[in-house]
């Protein structure tokens, strides 16, 4: 078995698990793992893929900043060198956004060469996303301002790697042309269609109804318990009290809205809610279709 290749696949699996519920900010809401793989690909192009620690750090560059994973965990699983490169690419999220941006530019020339290489790949991937799938509602002026910030950051680290800097310069020029002239955008010679906010794009919203089949009192403690159970499977949700008519009686119920591609995960949550709240059934609605998950089928 190739030990380096196995370390790399372990890092991919680890990143996929840690970022499993995360999406990119653009209108297309691509899985966050797409970004990590793109950063890996860029680092491979610039470095010829000979430094496995560097490739692993490219995959894991956001795992400390964006997930509960610690530096110590990364060091234990993938080594101190990988953890250090990841550390250098992690912003201090306690700082205000403008201050983080200034610190990022000021720190760029102080980073190790490996960390600068990963950061450049990260910036290129983010710039491509601005051209192909920008956050909903971003006007051209905001996109151009973001592009200028990226140029300042890369300029602060010039001299790191000629190949990566060429890729950035070409990407920046292409992105600017796309923004200003609405020109087609290409990646590696392949034209990529822009993805806009449409009904077919984005994750489905699932509704879960906790119907209070036993006509109990649903108060603060029940909402806290519900949020705790949701949080075990999903990073975010909306929970709201509501009123319903069931079996001819008005009842208080709790309604949950969850954005996810996995109906199976929603059904699994509904099954657990049946047991935790002793409900005869819990309702699930998605795309205008409604099903009931029954407690008798769950135990």
C-alpha positions in Angstrom: 0.0 0.0 0.0 1.2 3.5 -0.8 1.4 5.1 2.6 1.4 8.7 1.3 -1.7 8.0 -0.9 -3.5 6.5 2.1 -2.7 9.5 4.3 -4.2 11.7 1.5 -7.4 9.7 1.2 -7.7 9.7 5.0 -7.5 13.5 4.9 -10.2 13.7 2.3 -12.5 11.4 4.3 -11.8 13.5 7.4 -12.5 16.8 5.6 -15.7 15.4 4.1 -16.9 14.4 7.6 -16.0 17.7 9.3 -17.5 19.9 6.5 -20.4 17.5 5.7 -23.2 20.0 6.5 -21.4 23.1 5.0 -22.1 24.7 1.7 -20.4 27.4 -0.3 -21.9 30.9 0.0 -22.8 31.2 -3.7 -26.3 30.9 -5.2 -25.6 27.4 -6.3 -24.8 26.3 -2.7 -22.2 23.7 -3.8 -21.0 21.3 -1.2 -18.0 22.9 0.7 -15.9 19.8 -0.2 -15.9 21.0 -3.8 -13.8 24.0 -2.7 -11.3 21.9 -0.7 -10.8 19.5 -3.7 -10.3 22.5 -6.0 -7.6 24.0 -3.6 -5.9 20.5 -3.6 -5.9 20.4 -7.4 -4.4 23.9 -7.6 -1.6 23.0 -5.2 -0.9 19.8 -7.1 -0.6 21.8 -10.3 1.9 24.3 -8.8 3.9 21.8 -6.7 3.7 18.6 -8.9 2.1 16.9 -5.9 5.4 15.6 -4.4 4.8 17.0 -0.8 2.1 14.9 0.8 2.0 17.1 4.0 1.4 20.1 1.8 -1.5 18.3 -0.1 -3.1 17.3 3.2 -2.8 20.8 4.5 -4.5 22.1 1.3 -7.5 19.7 2.0 -7.7 20.7 5.7 -6.9 24.4 5.4 -10.4 25.4 6.7 -11.1 22.6 9.1 -9.9 24.5 12.2 -11.4 27.8 11.2 -14.8 26.5 10.2 -15.4 23.4 12.3 -14.9 22.4 16.0 -11.7 20.5 15.1 -8.6 21.7 17.0 -5.0 22.1 16.0 -4.1 19.3 18.5 -6.5 17.0 16.7 -4.9 17.7 13.3 -1.4 17.3 14.7 -2.4 13.9 16.3 -4.0 12.6 13.1 -1.7 14.1 10.4 1.4 15.4 12.0 2.8 18.7 13.4 3.9 20.1 10.0 0.4 19.7 8.5 -1.2 21.3 11.7 1.2 24.3 11.4 0.3 25.0 7.8 -3.4 24.8 8.7 -2.8 27.1 11.7 -1.1 29.7 9.4 -4.2 29.6 7.2 -6.7 30.0 10.0 -8.0 33.5 10.7 -8.8 34.8 14.2 -12.6 34.7 14.0 -13.0 36.8 17.1 -11.8 39.9 15.2 -14.2 42.1 13.2 -14.3 41.3 9.5 -12.4 44.4 8.4 -9.7 43.8 11.0 -9.3 40.2 9.9 -8.8 41.3 6.3 -6.1 43.8 7.3 -4.4 41.1 9.5 -4.5 38.6 6.6 -2.6 40.9 4.3 -0.1 42.0 7.0 0.6 38.4 7.9 0.9 37.0 4.3 4.7 37.7 3.9 5.4 36.3 7.3 3.8 32.9 6.6 5.9 29.8 5.6 6.2 29.2 1.8 3.9 26.2 2.2 1.2 28.2 3.9 1.4 31.0 1.3 1.0 28.4 -1.5 -2.1 27.0 0.1 -3.5 30.5 0.7 -3.0 31.5 -2.9 -4.8 28.3 -4.1 -7.6 29.2 -1.6 -7.9 32.7 -3.0 -8.0 31.4 -6.6 -10.8 29.0 -5.8 -12.7 31.8 -4.1 -12.3 34.1 -7.1 -13.5 31.5 -9.5 -16.6 31.1 -7.3 -17.2 34.9 -7.6 -17.3 34.5 -11.4 -19.4 31.3 -11.5 -21.6 31.3 -8.4 -21.4 34.6 -6.4 -23.3 35.1 -3.2 -26.9 36.1 -4.1 -27.4 39.8 -4.3 -23.8 40.8 -4.9 -23.7 43.7 -7.4 -20.7 44.1 -9.8 -19.1 46.8 -7.5 -18.9 44.4 -4.6 -17.4 41.7 -6.7 -14.8 44.1 -8.0 -14.0 45.2 -4.5 -13.5 41.6 -3.5 -11.2 41.1 -6.5 -9.1 44.0 -5.4 -8.8 42.6 -1.9 -7.6 39.3 -3.4 -5.0 41.1 -5.5 -3.7 42.9 -2.4 -3.4 39.7 -0.5 -1.5 37.9 -3.3 0.7 40.9 -3.9 1.8 40.7 -0.3 3.0 37.2 -0.8 4.7 37.6 -4.2 7.8 35.5 -4.8 6.3 32.4 -3.3 5.6 30.3 -6.4 5.8 31.5 -10.0 3.4 28.8 -11.3 0.7 29.6 -8.7 1.1 33.4 -9.2 0.6 32.9 -13.0 -2.6 31.0 -12.3 -3.8 33.8 -10.0 -3.0 36.6 -12.4 -4.8 34.8 -15.2 -7.8 34.0 -13.0 -8.0 37.6 -11.7 -7.9 39.0 -15.3 -10.6 36.5 -16.4 -12.8 37.3 -13.4 -12.6 41.0 -13.9 -13.5 40.6 -17.6 -16.5 38.4 -16.6 -17.7 41.0 -14.1 -17.2 44.0 -16.3 -18.2 42.6 -19.7 -20.4 39.6 -18.6 -17.9 37.6 -20.7 -17.8 33.8 -20.5 -15.6 32.4 -17.7 -13.3 29.4 -18.3 -11.4 27.1 -15.9 -8.5 25.0 -17.3 -9.8 25.9 -20.9 -13.3 24.7 -20.1 -16.1 27.3 -20.2 -18.2 27.2 -17.0 -21.7 28.5 -17.0 -22.7 31.0 -14.3 -25.1 29.6 -11.7 -27.9 32.0 -10.7 -30.4 31.8 -7.9 -33.2 29.8 -9.4 -35.8 27.3 -8.0 -33.7 24.4 -9.2 -30.6 25.6 -7.4 -30.1 25.4 -3.6 -31.1 22.9 -1.0 -34.6 21.7 -0.4 -36.4 23.0 2.7 -37.9 20.3 4.8 -40.6 21.0 7.3 -41.0 18.8 10.4 -44.2 19.0 12.4 -44.2 17.9 16.0 -48.0 17.6 16.2 -48.5 17.1 20.0 -50.6 14.0 19.4 -50.8 13.5 23.2 -52.0 17.1 23.8 -49.1 17.9 26.1 -47.8 21.4 27.1 -45.0 22.5 24.8 -42.9 25.1 26.5 -39.3 26.3 26.8 -38.0 23.0 28.0 -39.5 21.2 25.1 -38.1 23.7 22.6 -34.6 23.4 24.2 -34.9 19.6 24.0 -36.0 19.8 20.3 -33.0 22.1 19.5 -30.6 19.7 21.2 -31.9 16.8 19.1 -31.8 18.8 15.8 -28.2 20.0 16.6 -26.9 16.4 16.6 -27.6 16.1 12.9 -27.9 19.6 11.4 -25.9 22.8 11.8 -28.9 25.1 11.6 -32.7 25.1 11.6 -35.6 27.3 12.4 -37.9 26.2 15.2 -41.2 28.0 15.8 -44.4 27.3 17.9 -47.6 27.1 15.9 -51.2 26.1 16.4 -53.0 23.2 14.6 -56.3 21.4 14.4 -55.9 17.6 15.0 -58.7 15.1 15.8 -61.1 18.0 16.0 -59.0 19.7 18.8 -56.8 22.8 18.7 -53.3 21.9 19.8 -50.0 23.7 20.2 -47.3 22.2 18.0 -43.7 22.8 17.2 -42.6 23.3 13.6 -39.0 22.9 12.3 -37.6 24.1 9.0 -34.3 22.5 7.9 -32.4 23.1 4.6 -30.7 19.9 3.5 -30.3 17.6 0.5 -30.8 14.5 2.7 -34.5 13.6 3.2 -33.2 10.4 4.8 -31.5 12.5 7.6 -34.8 14.4 8.1 -36.7 11.1 8.4 -34.1 9.8 10.8 -34.6 12.9 13.0 -38.4 12.5 12.8 -38.1 9.0 14.1 -36.0 10.1 17.0 -38.5 12.9 17.8 -41.3 10.3 17.9 -39.4 8.5 20.7 -38.1 11.5 22.5 -41.5 13.3 22.7 -43.6 10.1 22.8 -45.6 11.1 19.7 -47.8 8.7 17.7 -46.3 10.3 14.6 -44.2 13.2 13.4 -45.0 14.9 10.1 -42.5 15.6 7.3 -43.1 17.9 4.4 -40.8 18.6 1.4 -41.6 20.0 -2.0 -45.3 20.3 -1.1 -45.6 16.6 -0.3 -46.3 15.3 3.2 -45.7 12.0 5.0 -46.1 10.8 8.5 -43.3 9.0 10.4 -45.0 6.8 13.0 -43.7 6.0 16.4 -44.8 2.4 16.2 -42.5 1.9 13.2 -39.5 3.5 15.0 -39.0 1.6 18.1 
